């Protein structure tokens, strides 16, 4: 995933404007999935490569791994225990399954 932040104001952008971009990306955002998988995982790599060709200034930020405390702010303890233990987790129909996960 690439998250892009700019400091340009829409009312001041012209065709000659050079935008400064700050982007967040980590190589781990892309994993190999079978070609038949419904999630287009390659889009993160493609976007990263396209932004790499940006002619203006770009600053890349690589996030660090979330701490257990940070994860506990947004997930239940039961969910994290199941996820870390490799236990099958009930999820909504149509949700993405990753290699190694049971459906």
PyMOL commands that set and color helices and strands:
alter all, ss='L'
color gray80, all
select helices_A, chain A and resi 10-12+27-29+42-52+68-74+77-85
alter helices_A, ss='H'
color red, helices_A
select strands_A, chain A and resi 3-6+21-24+58-61
alter strands_A, ss='S'
color yellow, strands_A
deselect
rebuild
show_as cartoon
